[in-house]
Amino acid sequence: MGNKTMTNQNSAPERLLELDNVHVHFPLREGLVKAVNGVSYHVNKGEVLGIVGESGSGKSITARAIMRLLPKRAEAPEGRISFRPRNGESYELSALGRNSRAMRQVRGQHIGMIFQEPMTALSPVHTIGAQIMRTVQLHMGLSRQAARARAIELLAKVQMPRPNELVDAFPHQLSGGMRQRAMIALAISCNPSLLIADEPTTALDVTTEAQILELLKELQSELGMAIIFITHNFGVVADIADRVSVMYLGKIVETATVDDIFYAAKHPYTQALLRSIPRLGVDQGRRLPTIPGMVPDPFSVPSGCAFNPRCSHAVAGICDTQVPPEKIFGSQMSRCHFAEQFAAREAAHV
């Protein structure tokens, strides 16, 4: 999408959301699961940040920590989550109670969320119009008549067919793509500064996925909101994101602009994910490369770099014993002991 971040010509982009060393742990009978283990990232106003990683990497749990919607068995998140919406207010989300008035205000007015499966996120016993109306009445103070008009307007905005009729439909009466459109309408109903999209196209067919992505791009451009787009699909990231953060076992291992991620990745995990993407006209009939091994058991995370048992560049005595620090290359960050070597190889090929 590129260059949508709100910034003055001679100033740095204005930060909307900032996570600093966030931890989310689940105490279980078998031991402690460190689902999010020191995550730090930021989202600038008006930009799209893609969060990529395999299942179990902590992408969705981090999003739920932002929204204070963690499962009850999770420990309260540690670290700092700061949010500065466009009205000039500032919130320390990490200090707000899950059900506090301030957190409910943030969820309703400032941050919207699209869930992976709308059938479980939408109420099955209320029409989609009633669910949107309740939200805008509560947070925007609209009358019932104005709220219904707003619901129909929102359904039209997300390109729902026959919005005047389907405003009275129940979720089970809609197709998967239409339910996702209704979920998007609900999420943007109060003009949020930030939209969190948690794998919103995973359960959809390819055609519907393309339509939903195009819709999100149009809404982001029209409303000027920032988006955190969570996915395991690098193809989706290429289509929608300005910057990308790659997660592995509860940590951000690389962050860069979308171009640098695709053409100058400096972490072996990112490179391995990119190699597994099929290329039209190139990989036909060929077996795609895979990442060896499996994501480790969360109860026995490897020492040193967590990716080292699956990494072809791992060096014994370093990668299996020492936690790699953040290494910065301009606007790019990589948590790899040998990130400089990847950078040197790029320079040699320029």
JOCOR-V430993 format. One record per pair of residues at least 12 apart in sequence whose ideal C-beta (glycine too) atoms are under 8 Angstrom apart, sorted by the first residue. I is the first residue (numbers start at 1). J is the second residue. If there is no record, write none. Layout:
I|J / I|J
//
This chain:
1|48 / 1|217 / 1|220 / 1|221 / 1|240 / 1|241 / 1|242 / 2|242 / 2|258 / 3|242 / 4|46 / 4|47 / 4|48 / 4|220 / 4|221 / 4|242 / 5|44 / 5|45 / 5|46 / 5|47 / 5|242 / 6|44 / 6|45 / 6|46 / 6|224 / 7|44 / 13|44 / 13|45 / 13|47 / 14|44 / 14|45 / 15|42 / 15|43 / 15|44 / 15|45 / 15|84 / 16|43 / 16|44 / 16|45 / 16|83 / 16|84 / 16|85 / 16|86 / 16|193 / 16|194 / 16|226 / 17|42 / 17|43 / 17|66 / 17|81 / 17|82 / 17|83 / 17|84 / 17|194 / 17|226 / 17|228 / 18|41 / 18|42 / 18|43 / 18|80 / 18|81 / 18|82 / 18|83 / 19|39 / 19|40 / 19|41 / 19|42 / 19|62 / 19|66 / 19|79 / 19|80 / 19|81 / 20|40 / 20|79 / 20|80 / 20|81 / 20|82 / 21|38 / 21|39 / 21|40 / 21|78 / 21|79 / 21|80 / 22|36 / 22|38 / 22|39 / 22|40 / 22|62 / 22|65 / 22|77 / 22|78 / 22|79 / 22|80 / 22|81 / 22|94 / 23|36 / 23|37 / 23|38 / 23|39 / 23|77 / 23|78 / 23|79 / 24|36 / 24|58 / 24|61 / 24|62 / 24|65 / 24|70 / 24|74 / 24|75 / 24|77 / 24|78 / 25|74 / 25|75 / 26|71 / 26|73 / 26|74 / 26|75 / 27|73 / 27|75 / 28|73 / 30|299 / 31|299 / 33|298 / 33|299 / 34|250 / 34|298 / 34|301 / 35|58 / 35|61 / 35|74 / 35|250 / 35|298 / 36|58 / 36|61 / 36|62 / 36|65 / 36|77 / 36|250 / 37|58 / 37|249 / 37|250 / 37|251 / 38|79 / 38|250 / 38|251 / 39|58 / 39|62 / 39|79 / 39|247 / 39|250 / 39|251 / 39|252 / 40|79 / 40|252 / 41|245 / 41|252 / 41|255 / 43|194 / 43|226 / 43|228 / 44|226 / 45|86 / 45|193 / 45|226 / 46|224 / 46|225 / 46|226 / 47|226 / 47|227 / 47|242 / 47|243 / 48|220 / 48|226 / 48|227 / 48|229 / 48|240 / 48|241 / 48|242 / 48|243 / 49|226 / 49|227 / 49|228 / 49|229 / 49|241 / 49|242 / 49|243 / 49|244 / 49|245 / 50|229 / 50|230 / 50|231 / 50|236 / 50|237 / 50|240 / 50|241 / 50|243 / 50|244 / 50|245 / 50|258 / 51|63 / 51|228 / 51|229 / 51|230 / 51|231 / 51|244 / 51|245 / 51|247 / 52|231 / 52|232 / 52|233 / 52|234 / 52|237 / 52|244 / 52|245 / 52|246 / 52|247 / 52|273 / 53|232 / 53|246 / 53|247 / 53|248 / 54|232 / 54|248 / 54|295 / 55|232 / 55|295 / 56|249 / 56|295 / 56|298 / 57|247 / 57|248 / 57|249 / 57|250 / 57|295 / 58|247 / 58|249 / 58|250 / 58|251 / 59|198 / 59|230 / 59|247 / 60|116 / 60|198 / 60|199 / 60|230 / 61|74 / 62|247 / 63|113 / 63|196 / 63|198 / 63|228 / 63|230 / 65|77 / 65|81 / 66|81 / 66|83 / 66|93 / 66|111 / 66|196 / 66|228 / 67|107 / 67|111 / 67|113 / 67|196 / 68|93 / 68|96 / 68|97 / 68|98 / 68|103 / 68|107 / 69|98 / 69|113 / 70|98 / 77|94 / 78|94 / 79|94 / 80|92 / 80|94 / 81|93 / 81|94 / 83|106 / 83|110 / 83|111 / 83|194 / 85|106 / 85|109 / 85|110 / 85|193 / 85|194 / 86|193 / 91|106 / 91|110 / 93|106 / 105|139 / 108|135 / 108|138 / 108|139 / 108|190 / 109|139 / 109|190 / 109|192 / 110|190 / 110|192 / 110|193 / 110|194 / 111|192 / 111|193 / 111|194 / 111|195 / 111|196 / 112|186 / 112|187 / 112|188 / 112|189 / 112|190 / 112|192 / 112|194 / 112|195 / 112|196 / 113|187 / 113|195 / 113|196 / 113|197 / 113|198 / 114|180 / 114|183 / 114|184 / 114|187 / 114|195 / 114|196 / 114|197 / 114|198 / 114|200 / 115|183 / 115|198 / 115|200 / 116|198 / 116|199 / 116|200 / 116|202 / 116|203 / 117|203 / 118|171 / 118|176 / 118|179 / 118|180 / 118|182 / 118|183 / 119|171 / 119|172 / 119|179 / 121|183 / 122|171 / 122|179 / 122|182 / 122|183 / 122|186 / 123|171 / 124|170 / 124|171 / 124|172 / 125|170 / 126|170 / 127|167 / 127|168 / 127|169 / 127|170 / 128|151 / 128|155 / 128|166 / 128|167 / 128|169 / 128|170 / 128|171 / 128|174 / 128|182 / 128|185 / 128|186 / 129|148 / 129|151 / 129|152 / 129|155 / 129|167 / 129|168 / 129|169 / 131|186 / 132|147 / 132|150 / 132|151 / 132|154 / 132|155 / 132|167 / 132|182 / 132|185 / 132|186 / 132|189 / 133|147 / 133|148 / 133|150 / 133|151 / 134|147 / 135|186 / 135|189 / 135|190 / 136|150 / 136|151 / 136|189 / 136|190 / 139|190 / 140|190 / 148|167 / 150|189 / 151|167 / 151|185 / 151|189 / 152|164 / 152|167 / 154|185 / 154|186 / 154|188 / 154|189 / 155|167 / 155|181 / 155|182 / 155|185 / 157|185 / 157|188 / 157|219 / 158|181 / 158|182 / 158|184 / 158|185 / 158|188 / 158|215 / 158|219 / 159|181 / 159|211 / 159|215 / 160|178 / 160|181 / 160|182 / 160|185 / 161|178 / 166|178 / 176|203 / 176|204 / 176|208 / 177|204 / 177|208 / 177|211 / 177|212 / 180|200 / 180|201 / 180|204 / 180|208 / 180|212 / 181|212 / 181|215 / 183|200 / 184|200 / 184|212 / 184|215 / 184|216 / 184|219 / 188|219 / 188|223 / 188|225 / 191|223 / 191|225 / 192|225 / 193|225 / 193|226 / 194|225 / 194|226 / 194|227 / 194|228 / 195|216 / 195|219 / 195|220 / 195|225 / 195|226 / 195|227 / 195|228 / 196|227 / 196|228 / 196|230 / 197|216 / 197|227 / 197|228 / 197|229 / 197|230 / 198|230 / 199|230 / 199|231 / 199|232 / 200|212 / 200|216 / 201|213 / 201|231 / 201|233 / 201|236 / 202|231 / 202|232 / 209|236 / 213|236 / 213|239 / 213|240 / 216|229 / 216|240 / 217|239 / 217|240 / 227|240 / 229|241 / 234|262 / 234|273 / 234|274 / 234|277 / 235|277 / 237|258 / 237|261 / 238|258 / 238|262 / 241|258 / 242|257 / 242|258 / 243|255 / 243|256 / 243|257 / 243|258 / 244|256 / 244|257 / 244|258 / 244|261 / 246|261 / 246|267 / 246|269 / 246|270 / 246|273 / 248|269 / 248|306 / 248|307 / 249|295 / 249|296 / 249|298 / 249|301 / 249|306 / 249|307 / 251|306 / 251|335 / 252|333 / 252|335 / 253|267 / 253|269 / 253|270 / 253|307 / 253|334 / 253|335 / 253|336 / 254|266 / 254|267 / 254|269 / 254|270 / 254|332 / 254|333 / 254|334 / 254|335 / 254|336 / 255|332 / 255|333 / 256|331 / 256|332 / 256|333 / 257|331 / 257|332 / 260|331 / 260|332 / 261|274 / 262|274 / 264|332 / 264|346 / 265|342 / 266|327 / 266|329 / 266|332 / 266|334 / 266|336 / 266|339 / 266|342 / 266|343 / 267|334 / 267|335 / 267|336 / 267|339 / 267|342 / 268|307 / 268|311 / 268|312 / 268|313 / 268|336 / 269|291 / 269|307 / 269|310 / 269|311 / 272|289 / 272|291 / 272|310 / 273|291 / 275|288 / 275|289 / 276|288 / 276|289 / 276|290 / 276|291 / 291|310 / 292|310 / 292|312 / 293|309 / 293|310 / 296|309 / 302|320 / 303|320 / 303|321 / 304|318 / 304|319 / 304|320 / 304|321 / 304|322 / 304|323 / 304|324 / 305|319 / 305|320 / 305|322 / 305|323 / 305|324 / 305|335 / 305|336 / 305|337 / 308|320 / 313|336 / 313|338 / 315|337 / 315|338 / 318|337 / 319|337 / 322|337 / 324|336 / 324|337 / 327|339 / 327|340 / 329|343
//
